[in-house]
Amino acid sequence: MKIKILGPGCRNCEKLEQETINALAELDVAADVEKVTDMDKIMEHDIMMTPGLVVNEKVKVFGRVPKREEIKKWIKEEM
């Protein structure tokens, strides 16, 4: 599983990364988690606001930090 955290490194981006790592740990799922800070690469995903969460190349959310349960649901969908 490949997960990307899209954002320039703002507080919400860091929070999304931590919540994603926690969700993976709770589910006991291994994944490559990549932080994408380059704006050109972020824009390739057609998101309008950061932070963004991409799981297996599918944008799951952008512009907010979702609750951990939402993140876990998206991870399960992509397993």
C-alpha positions in Angstrom: 0.0 0.0 0.0 1.3 3.5 -0.9 0.1 6.5 1.0 1.0 10.1 0.2 0.5 13.1 2.5 0.2 16.2 0.3 1.2 19.6 1.8 3.9 22.1 2.3 4.7 21.0 5.9 2.1 23.0 7.7 0.7 22.0 11.1 -2.3 20.3 9.6 -0.1 18.4 7.2 1.9 17.1 10.1 -1.2 16.2 12.0 -2.6 14.3 9.0 0.7 12.4 8.7 0.6 11.5 12.4 -3.0 10.4 12.3 -2.3 8.3 9.3 0.7 6.6 10.9 -1.5 6.0 14.0 -4.3 4.5 11.9 -1.9 2.2 10.2 -0.5 1.0 13.5 -3.9 0.4 15.0 -4.8 -1.7 11.9 -1.4 -3.4 11.9 -1.0 -2.6 8.2 2.3 -1.9 6.5 2.5 0.9 4.0 4.9 3.3 2.3 4.1 6.7 3.7 5.5 9.6 1.6 5.4 13.3 2.4 4.9 15.3 -0.8 5.9 18.9 -0.3 6.7 20.0 -3.9 3.7 22.1 -5.1 4.0 20.8 -8.7 3.7 17.2 -7.5 0.8 18.2 -5.2 -1.0 19.8 -8.1 -0.7 16.6 -10.1 -3.4 15.2 -7.8 -5.9 18.0 -8.6 -6.5 19.1 -5.1 -7.5 22.6 -4.3 -6.3 22.8 -0.6 -3.8 21.1 1.6 -3.4 18.8 3.4 -4.3 16.0 1.1 -4.4 12.2 1.6 -3.8 9.8 -1.3 -4.1 6.1 -0.8 -3.0 3.9 -3.7 -3.1 6.9 -6.0 -6.7 7.7 -5.1 -7.4 11.1 -3.4 -9.4 10.4 -0.3 -9.6 13.9 1.2 -8.1 17.3 1.0 -8.4 20.6 2.8 -9.0 19.1 6.2 -7.6 16.7 8.7 -10.0 13.7 8.9 -10.7 11.7 12.0 -8.6 8.6 12.5 -11.6 6.4 12.0 -12.1 7.9 8.5 -8.5 7.2 7.6 -8.8 3.6 8.9 -11.9 3.2 6.7 -10.1 4.4 3.6 -7.1 2.1 4.3 -9.4 -0.9 4.7 -11.1 0.0 1.4 -7.8 -0.1 -0.4 -6.5 -3.4 1.2 
